[in-house]
């Protein structure tokens, strides 16, 4: 039977380190995270409230900026310019999805790279692909941190990633390459995907296809991370992995909920502190300025 990778536990440990770091820094003002939200999306409302609550718990001020669906792109871009120029704002995120009349790439790319704590701007994406220091997307970072906690070493491991999104699949592949994994990326046009996934020491699915990954897709003893989430008509939240079938085969597995999700928010808070530290030229005692190169000391 697989060992459960409890994302709530790891996220709690990471947030404790963040809070400890901020206390010991003894700053006159808290790190500040600006959250731009457009329209009234119920799911987005939940995510934003969660981010605000958890930010406050560790000592970060999260400032929501909520606009009606009719807001113009020019207005949002001018707001980002103002936030970019404000030395008291250290991180900026845009809550996605946006209404159809807004261009998410243009809006996200307007965020200054050193304040782009979602790691989605073209500058940060390019620097990640070149193996240079940058802010990286939060969900892939959370995956890497958890993998390093349960694997003896990532070097030489074969990682299969199902999904090629700019948010998870592509940046996660780049991060695992930096950790010296051999990486396969699978997608909707991949033929016989189970032939590749059965060879993988690490299997990560991030497509939002409920219970796509079956037991015969998984190499016995593999580490399985489930990033995708879907909701059945009865309201039950499920992942991409058929958990009941795969859990007896895998060596380690994340549940849904309670797996990767909590680490995403914790890594957003981590990125906010790292962004502030770099902007202010601060040294950190408990957190590495580049978490892809240096280990984060979770128990």
CORZIDA-V42944 format. One record per residue. N is the residue number from 1. NEAR is the number of other ideal C-beta (glycine too) atoms within 12 Angstrom. Layout:
BEGIN
[[N NEAR] [N NEAR]]
END
This chain:
BEGIN
[[1 14] [2 30] [3 19] [4 26] [5 39] [6 25] [7 39] [8 25] [9 24] [10 40] [11 40] [12 24] [13 27] [14 41] [15 37] [16 27] [17 33] [18 41] [19 28] [20 20] [21 34] [22 35] [23 17] [24 18] [25 24] [26 12] [27 21] [28 8] [29 17] [30 29] [31 40] [32 31] [33 41] [34 40] [35 39] [36 40] [37 36] [38 33] [39 25] [40 17] [41 18] [42 11] [43 18] [44 26] [45 19] [46 17] [47 27] [48 33] [49 21] [50 27] [51 39] [52 29] [53 19] [54 34] [55 38] [56 23] [57 23] [58 35] [59 30] [60 40] [61 27] [62 37] [63 29] [64 27] [65 27] [66 23] [67 25] [68 14] [69 19] [70 14] [71 24] [72 18] [73 24] [74 16] [75 20] [76 37] [77 23] [78 18] [79 30] [80 30] [81 19] [82 22] [83 32] [84 26] [85 14] [86 19] [87 16] [88 23] [89 36] [90 41] [91 46] [92 43] [93 46] [94 41] [95 38] [96 28] [97 19] [98 25] [99 25] [100 11] [101 18] [102 29] [103 19] [104 27] [105 18] [106 19] [107 37] [108 36] [109 25] [110 31] [111 39] [112 29] [113 31] [114 30] [115 42] [116 42] [117 48] [118 44] [119 49] [120 39] [121 35] [122 20] [123 24] [124 34] [125 29] [126 20] [127 24] [128 35] [129 21] [130 14] [131 18] [132 19] [133 24] [134 37] [135 45] [136 45] [137 41] [138 43] [139 44] [140 47] [141 47] [142 45] [143 50] [144 45] [145 42] [146 45] [147 41] [148 34] [149 30] [150 34] [151 30] [152 14] [153 15] [154 30] [155 18] [156 16] [157 32] [158 26] [159 43] [160 40] [161 46] [162 42] [163 37] [164 25] [165 27] [166 29] [167 30] [168 41] [169 36] [170 29] [171 44] [172 46] [173 35] [174 35] [175 41] [176 41] [177 27] [178 31] [179 31] [180 18] [181 32] [182 22] [183 33] [184 31] [185 33] [186 35] [187 22] [188 16] [189 9] [190 21] [191 10] [192 13] [193 31] [194 22] [195 16] [196 25] [197 37] [198 25] [199 23] [200 37] [201 34] [202 44] [203 49] [204 54] [205 51] [206 44] [207 31] [208 26] [209 25] [210 24] [211 27] [212 31] [213 46] [214 26] [215 26] [216 17] [217 33] [218 41] [219 28] [220 21] [221 24] [222 35] [223 42] [224 52] [225 53] [226 49] [227 43] [228 38] [229 32] [230 23] [231 16] [232 12] [233 8] [234 7] [235 8] [236 15] [237 23] [238 28] [239 40] [240 40] [241 45] [242 28] [243 34] [244 20] [245 20] [246 38] [247 28] [248 17] [249 29] [250 38] [251 28] [252 33] [253 42] [254 49] [255 31] [256 37] [257 26] [258 24] [259 42] [260 44] [261 36] [262 34] [263 44] [264 40] [265 43] [266 43] [267 46] [268 47] [269 48] [270 51] [271 47] [272 47] [273 47] [274 42] [275 40] [276 38] [277 30] [278 29] [279 26] [280 21] [281 10] [282 22] [283 14] [284 28] [285 19] [286 29] [287 39] [288 27] [289 28] [290 26] [291 38] [292 39] [293 18] [294 16] [295 20] [296 37] [297 21] [298 31] [299 11]]
END
